[in-house]
Amino acid sequence: MQILVDGDCERAMQLAAQLCLNGHEVVLSAALAGCRAGLNTLTDRLELPLARLSDHALPARGRMEVSEDLKGAAERADLCLQIGSGGGLCAGTGLMLQPELPQPAWLPFCHLPQGTPETAALMEAAGFLLCTPDEIHSLNALAASVSGLPQREEALSVLLRALRDQGLGPGGKLLARDQARETVPEAASEGPVRLKVLPSWIDYNGHMTESRYLAVCSEVTDVVLRRAGIDLSYVAGGFSYYTVETHLRHLRESKLGQEILGGTRVLGVDSRRLHLLTTLWVEGQEVATLEQMLIHVDMAAGRATAASEAALAPLRAMAAARAAEPLPEWLGRGIRRIAAAQR
């Protein structure tokens, strides 16, 4: 979307940075030209706090520019946003909205006092989550609690992330938006699964936390199972594969923003069991492997059962396609024991 922004300098810049980070083309009114100098720095500073609010990567940044021809810019814009009492130059364009935004304005929430279904749809398309006045008030109170901290944007995003993970208050809206999106995009019929290391995956050591390696491997495995027809419709029929044993190896670090490629090899399959090996790569190097044993389950009965020939055929084909490849020498091993400490 192309979005024209006008209004109070500080809040308009926060809003412009948020819109840019959400991939929109942002046009600033000439009245804001004096504020433009620090916008790139502000956008850089807000990228990590904004990205932390979701389990989905931010899109490529949108372009920002200042327009001297406000009328022409308004005619081309999909949306014109007036923030606060400043500016006023968008009036009369027919596109102007004056949403009530939280303080600070980089948070992706808004209230539309005079909202219509059409304007609500526009704001949602721009990346906003619609709130009540009370919810905006709660966000303002949350922001005020950390306003005196040097890293207030970081602190605020951590608080909102905690609410998001519990589905509470405004965090519930962030969680609902994530749940409405598919965690792993529908993959092609073959080739690696691609994911990106997100801020919420990083631990206190500055790299991807160990639980996320298992989660990412599981997502890659799910894609491969879907390719074999073991998808949601299969589960709806009352059957599924459950993991009963795993061996996860951590080989290298994965850092924020890096692209992870994942692939799963079917090592073996019989009527009830499925043996898989998933590998994750970053920049051409293995960063983790996951060996899994799964069993086929009758979900209603709560017990293992033989899979149908229709379900087994594509899995057998996957196993046969790579049967000639050598197996890793460590396959099937557990953790090596060390001697107990001697007194």
N, C-alpha and C positions, 0 to 999 in steps of 0.2 A: 504494500500500500504506500501511496504518497500522502504524507500527513504534514499539514501546515501548522506551526506552533507560534503562538503570540502570547504575551503577558508578562508577569513579573519575572525579572531576569533570573534569579537563583532557581526558583521552582520550574521555570520554563526550561532551563538547562538540564535539570534533573530529569524532567519528562523527556526531553529530546534525547538524552543519553539512553534512557530505558527503551525508547522506540527504536533507536539505532541498533541497540544490542538485540532487539527482537526482529531485526532484519528489514525494517521499514526505511523508506526514503524520507528523510526529514528535511523540511524547508522551514527556515526561520524567517520571521518578519524582519524588515530592515531595522525596526526599533530594537531588535536584540543583537544587532551587529557587534556592538561593543562587548557583549558577553561571549562571543564566539571563540575568543582566543583560548580560553581554558577548557573548552568542551571536550577536546580529544583526551586531555588528562583526566577529566572527570569520568569519561566513558571507560577509559582503561581501569580506573579505580573501582568502578561499579560492576565490572564484568564478572568477577568472582562472586561477590555477594548475590547478584541477580541469578547467576547460574546455579548457585547452591540451592535455590528454592525449588528445583525440579530434578527429576531423574532422567531428563531428556536434554541433550546438548542444545546450546543456543545456536541459532542459524548464523550464516555469514552476516557480518555487520552491514547495515544499510548505509547509504550515502547521506551526507549532511551538506547543506548549502544555505546561504543567505540570499533572499530574493528582494530586489528593489521594486520589482513589479508585483505588488501584492495581489492586485486584481487578477492578473494572469496566473499567478501561482495558485490562487484560490479556485480558479476555474479548472485547473488541471488536477487539483488535489482530490483525493477520495474523502478526506476528512480535515476539518479545521478545528483546532483546539485552542480555546482562550483560557489562560490560567491566571487566576487572581484578577486584580483590578488594573494591571498595567495594560499597555497596548491599546486594544480596542479596535485595531485596524482590520480585523476579520469581519466586523459587523456588516451585515447586509449581503454577505456572499451567499447565504442560503445553506452554507455548510457548517456554520459555527456551532460548537457545543461548548458548554461551560461545566464540565464534570467536577464534582467534588472529589478531590484527590487527597490521599493521606499525606501527612508530613513525616518523612520526605516524599517527594513526588516521583521518585524512581521506583517505588513499590508498585507492582502490577495490579492495583485495586482501584476501583472508582465507584462513586454513587452518582446516578443521573437524576437530578431533581425533577426534570421535565422529560423523562425518558419515554420513548416509544419503542415498539418492537424493532423498528428500522434502525433507530439510533443505538439501541442496545446491541443489535447484531453488528453494527459498525465498530463499536467499542470492543466487543469480543473478538472481532477479526483483527483488531489492532493489538490484541494480547492482554486486554484488561479482564479482570474478574469482577463482576458486578456485586456490590455490597449495599447493605442498608446503612443509614446514617450512624446507627449504634456501632456497627462493625467498623466504620471509618474511625469513630471515636476510640474504639478499642485499639486500633492500629496506631493512632496518634499517641495513646498512653504507653503502648509498648515501646514506640520509638523514643518517647521522652525519657523512659527509664534508662536508656543508654546514651542519651544525647551528649553527656559530658565526657564520654570516653574518646580517646584519640582515634581509635578504630571503630567508630560508631556504626558504620555501614556493615563491617564484618560482624560485629556483635548482634546487630539487628537481624541479619540474615541467619545467624546461628539460632537465635530464638525462634524465628519463624520456621526454620527447618525442623526444629524440635516439635513445634505445634503441627507441622505438616505430617511428620512421621506418626503422630498420635491421632491425627484427624480431628484436631480440636480448634475451635474458633476460626480465624482466617486461614489457619493452616489446613483446615478441612477442605477449603476451596482449592488450595494448591494440590492437595492429594487427589481430589476428585478429577481435576484436570489431567493429572498424570495418569490416573486409572482409565480415563477416556481415550488415552492414546495407547497404541500397542507398544509394549516394551521393546520387542525386537521386530523391526519391519519385516514384512513378508519377504523371504529371501527368494532368489532365483532358484531354478530347479537343481542347480549345482554351484560349486564355488564356495569361497569362504564367507562366513558371516562377519559383518563389520559393526563394531561398536566403538564408542569413544569414552575415555576415562573422564568421569564427571567429578565436580567438586565434592559431591556427597559421598564419593567412593574413597576419598583420601583420609588417611589417619594422621595421628600426631607425629609420625615419622616422616610425613610429607610424601608418602607413596600410597598406592592402592592397598586398602586394608585386606587382610587375609580372607574374610568372609565374602568379599566381592569376587575373588577369584572363583570360588565355588559357584556364586550366583551367575557369573558370566559364563562359566562352563555349562551350567544347567540351561541357560538360555540358548547357547549354541546347540546343545543336545536336543532341545525342544524343536529347533528349526529342522534338524536332520530327521527327527521322528515325524514331523509334519510332512516332510518330503516323502516319507515312506507310507503316508496315509494315517499315521497315528496322531490324529488332530482332535480338535474339540468335538467334532461330530462323532468320532470314534469313542471318545470318553462319554459322550451323551448316550451312547449305546450300552453303557454299563461296564466297559472294560478299559484298562489302562496298564501302563508299565510303571512299577514302583521301584525306586532305587533301594537296594538292600545293603550295598557295600561300596565304599569309595576309597580311593587312594589319590590324594592331591599332592603334587610336587610344586613347590615354589622355586623357580629357577633364576629369575631376574626381577628387578623392580619395574613397575609400571607407573608412569608419572601423569599428572594432570594434563588433559588435552590430547594425550597420545591415542592414536588409532590402534585398536586391537582387532586382529583377524583371528577367527576361530574356525576350526574344522573338526568333525567327528568321524572316526573310522569305526565301522562295524567289524569287530574282531571275530565274533562268533554268535550263533543264534541256534537255539533248539526250540522245542514246543513251548517251553515255559521261561527260558532264560535268555537274556540279551547282554552280551559283553561288549562294552564300548570304550574307546580311547579318544578323548578330546584334547586338542592341543591349541594353545593360544600363542600368537606371535605378535611382537611389536618391532617394527622396523626390520623385519626379516629374521629376528632372533626369537627362539622359544622362550617364553616367560613363565609358562605353567603347563602342566599336563594333569588330566584327571582320568583315572581308570575307574570304570563303574561296572557293577553287576546289577542288572535289573531283573525283576520277575514280572510275568504277566498275571494280572489280578482280575478276578471277578469282584467288582466293587460292592455289589449288593451282598454277596456272600462273605466278603472280607477275607478271601483266601486265594492262593495261587491256583491258576487254571491254565490249560493249554490254549494258546492263541489259535485262531482259525488259519487255514491255509492261505486265505486271501490276505490276512495281515502279515503272515510270515514271508510270503513270496518276495515283496520288495526288499525286506531286510536281508534275506538270503542273497538276493542279487547284489546288494551293496557289499556284503561280506565277500562274495565271489569276485567282485570287480577288483579288490585289492588283496586277494589271497596270496598272490605271488610276492608281495612286498615283504621285506624282512621285518621281524618283530623286534622292538626295543629289548635290549638285554635285561633291563630292570623290570620288565612287565611281570606282574604277579607277585612282586616282592612287597613285604611289609616294612615297617620301620625297624632298622637294625638296633638291637639291644646293646646297651653298654653296661659294664659291670657296676654294681652298687658301690657307692663310696666306702672306702675302708676307713675305719676309725684308727 
